[in-house]
């Protein structure tokens, strides 16, 4: 069963209430259609309405046409949200499980304190992507960025995986280095004390925080990259030779990992 909502001129509170009412049964539990599947919702003419999908549970599907406002999918625990447009700030804030797919760009603090699930961005993201991201209760959150990322990517990151593919024909960050422009901004991994960041460019081009070290990828990294690159390619129907040559697609990546799980421990312990 697929419900359609026209969000034109609809206040964000009314829109979110409408979504919850459609997905809730008599006991306020997510209902199933007659074929046993969870109902899906298509929302058209979205223009900046905030908090869409926040706190929703179960495996419902929500398709959004337009530009949702801040905190899309915050505290989400299970659904799949697909945006045919761009996202604003705070996509996947403290997300617990599920998947968010954005066919455009996204703003700042993408995946803030994200604890599980997956976020796929076809284009670029703003500042502080993956800030305070962490693994939680056996879950490993994942962010895959098709384009570039701004400053402070992975700031205070405590767990999970971030992958930056840099697939746009032109590297969009206007931060010069010898020979071109970088895919990520400054201070990558500042305060990082867990997780991994994979970037598809030369290690010398990446300006990191002092808490992380640059490493070559190993066999485990190749498996991780192959899995999520394949997901990205299928979700966005991307056939780019830079990432579509099978397991060798990982050859141009390096990874960032923290030196220690307590980068500031000496400041507070004697």
C-alpha positions in Angstrom: 0.0 0.0 0.0 1.4 3.4 -1.0 0.1 6.6 0.4 0.6 10.0 -1.4 0.9 13.3 0.4 1.0 16.7 -1.2 3.1 18.8 1.1 2.5 22.1 -0.7 1.8 24.8 1.8 1.6 22.2 4.5 3.2 23.2 7.9 5.9 20.8 9.1 3.9 19.8 12.2 0.9 18.9 10.2 3.0 17.0 7.6 4.7 14.9 10.2 1.5 14.2 12.1 -0.1 13.1 8.8 2.9 10.7 8.2 2.6 9.2 11.6 -1.2 8.8 11.4 -0.8 7.0 8.0 1.8 4.6 9.4 0.1 4.0 12.8 -2.6 1.3 13.4 -5.2 1.2 16.2 -2.6 0.6 18.8 -0.2 3.2 17.4 2.0 0.5 15.9 3.1 0.5 12.2 0.4 -1.1 10.1 0.9 -3.6 7.4 -0.8 -3.7 4.0 -3.1 -6.6 2.9 -0.1 -8.3 1.3 1.8 -8.3 4.7 4.2 -5.6 3.7 4.7 -2.3 5.5 3.0 0.7 3.8 5.0 3.2 2.0 4.6 7.0 1.6 5.4 9.3 -1.3 5.6 13.0 -0.3 5.5 15.5 -3.2 6.2 19.3 -3.2 8.4 19.2 -0.1 9.9 22.7 0.6 11.9 22.9 3.8 9.6 21.0 6.2 11.7 19.9 9.1 11.9 16.6 11.1 10.5 14.4 8.4 10.8 10.7 9.5 12.0 11.6 13.0 11.8 8.8 15.5 10.0 6.5 13.1 10.4 2.7 13.7 9.7 -0.4 11.5 10.7 -0.8 7.9 8.5 1.7 6.1 9.6 3.4 2.9 9.3 7.2 2.5 10.0 8.8 -0.9 10.4 12.6 -0.8 10.3 14.9 -3.9 11.7 18.3 -3.1 14.0 19.6 -0.4 13.3 18.5 3.2 14.4 20.8 6.0 16.8 20.2 8.9 17.0 16.9 10.9 15.6 14.6 8.3 15.4 11.1 9.8 16.6 12.1 13.3 16.4 9.3 15.8 15.1 7.1 13.0 15.1 3.3 13.7 14.3 1.2 10.7 12.7 3.0 7.7 14.2 3.8 4.3 14.0 7.5 3.3 14.8 8.4 -0.3 15.1 12.1 -1.3 14.8 13.1 -5.0 16.5 16.4 -4.3 18.9 17.7 -1.7 18.9 17.6 2.1 19.7 20.4 4.6 21.5 20.2 7.9 21.4 17.4 10.4 20.4 14.6 8.1 20.3 11.3 10.2 20.9 13.1 13.5 21.3 10.3 16.1 19.9 7.8 13.7 19.8 4.3 15.1 19.0 2.1 12.0 17.6 2.3 8.5 18.8 4.0 5.4 18.7 7.5 4.0 19.4 8.0 0.3 19.8 11.6 -1.1 20.0 12.1 -4.9 21.6 15.6 -4.5 23.7 17.3 -1.9 23.4 17.6 1.9 24.3 20.3 4.4 26.3 20.4 7.6 26.5 17.9 10.5 25.3 15.0 8.4 25.0 11.9 10.6 25.5 13.9 13.9 25.9 11.3 16.7 24.7 8.6 14.3 24.6 5.2 16.0 23.6 2.8 13.2 22.2 2.6 9.7 23.5 3.9 6.4 23.4 7.3 4.7 24.2 7.7 1.0 24.7 11.1 -0.6 25.1 11.3 -4.4 26.8 14.7 -4.3 28.6 16.8 -1.7 28.1 17.5 2.0 28.9 20.5 4.2 30.9 20.9 7.3 31.3 18.4 10.2 29.9 15.4 8.5 29.9 12.4 10.9 30.6 14.5 14.0 30.3 12.4 17.2 29.4 9.4 15.1 29.7 6.2 17.1 29.1 2.4 17.0 26.4 1.4 19.3 25.1 -1.9 20.6 26.9 -3.9 17.9 25.8 -1.5 15.1 28.2 0.2 12.7 26.9 3.4 11.1 28.0 4.2 7.6 28.1 7.4 5.5 29.0 7.3 1.8 29.6 10.7 0.1 29.8 10.6 -3.7 31.3 14.1 -4.1 33.3 16.1 -1.5 33.1 17.0 2.2 33.8 20.3 4.1 36.0 21.0 7.1 36.0 18.9 10.2 34.8 15.7 8.6 34.6 13.0 11.3 35.2 15.4 14.2 35.2 13.6 17.5 34.2 10.4 15.6 34.0 7.4 18.0 33.0 4.6 15.6 31.5 3.8 12.2 32.7 4.3 8.6 32.9 7.3 6.4 33.7 7.0 2.7 34.4 9.9 0.4 34.3 8.9 -3.3 35.0 12.3 -5.1 33.2 11.2 -8.2 32.3 14.6 -9.6 34.1 15.5 -12.8 35.6 18.6 -11.0 36.8 18.5 -7.4 34.5 21.2 -5.9 36.4 22.3 -2.8 38.3 25.5 -3.7 41.2 24.7 -1.4 44.3 24.7 -3.5 47.2 22.2 -3.2 50.0 21.5 -5.6 48.4 20.1 -8.7 44.7 20.7 -8.1 41.9 20.9 -5.4 41.2 18.6 -2.5 38.1 16.4 -1.9 37.8 17.1 1.8 38.3 20.3 3.8 40.7 21.0 6.7 41.0 19.3 10.1 39.7 15.9 9.0 39.3 13.6 12.0 40.0 16.3 14.7 39.4 14.6 18.1 38.7 11.3 16.4 38.9 8.3 18.8 37.2 5.5 16.9 36.0 4.3 13.5 37.6 4.7 10.0 37.5 7.3 7.3 38.3 6.3 3.7 39.1 9.0 1.1 39.8 8.5 -2.6 42.7 10.8 -3.2 46.5 11.0 -2.4 47.2 11.0 1.4 49.4 14.1 1.1 46.5 16.2 -0.1 44.5 15.6 3.1 44.9 18.1 5.9 44.0 16.2 9.1 43.7 16.8 12.8 46.7 15.7 14.9 44.7 12.9 16.5 44.7 10.7 13.3 47.2 8.9 11.1 47.0 8.0 7.4 47.2 4.4 6.5 47.3 2.2 3.5 44.2 0.0 3.1 44.4 -3.8 3.8 42.2 -6.8 2.8 39.5 -6.0 5.4 39.3 -2.4 4.1 38.9 -3.7 0.5 35.9 -5.8 1.5 34.3 -2.8 3.3 34.9 -0.4 0.3 33.7 -3.0 -2.3 30.5 -3.5 -0.4 29.6 0.1 0.1 30.8 1.3 -3.3 28.7 -1.4 -4.9 25.7 -0.2 -2.8 26.3 3.4 -3.9 26.6 2.4 -7.6 23.4 0.5 -7.5 21.4 3.1 -5.6 22.3 5.9 -7.9 22.8 3.9 -11.1 26.4 5.2 -11.3 28.7 3.5 -13.8 31.9 5.4 -13.1 35.1 3.7 -14.1 36.8 5.1 -11.1 34.8 2.9 -8.8 33.3 0.2 -11.1 36.3 -2.0 -11.7 35.5 -4.6 -9.0 37.7 -5.1 -6.0 40.4 -2.9 -7.6 38.1 0.0 -7.0 39.8 0.4 -3.6 43.2 1.0 -5.0 43.0 4.8 -4.9 41.9 5.1 -1.3 43.7 5.6 1.9 42.2 5.4 5.4 42.4 7.5 8.5 42.3 5.9 12.0 42.9 7.5 15.4 46.2 7.1 17.2 44.4 6.4 20.5 40.9 5.9 21.9 41.6 8.6 24.5 43.1 11.5 22.5 42.6 14.0 25.3 43.0 11.6 28.3 46.1 13.4 29.6 44.2 16.7 29.9 41.8 15.2 32.5 43.8 12.3 34.2 46.9 12.4 36.4 
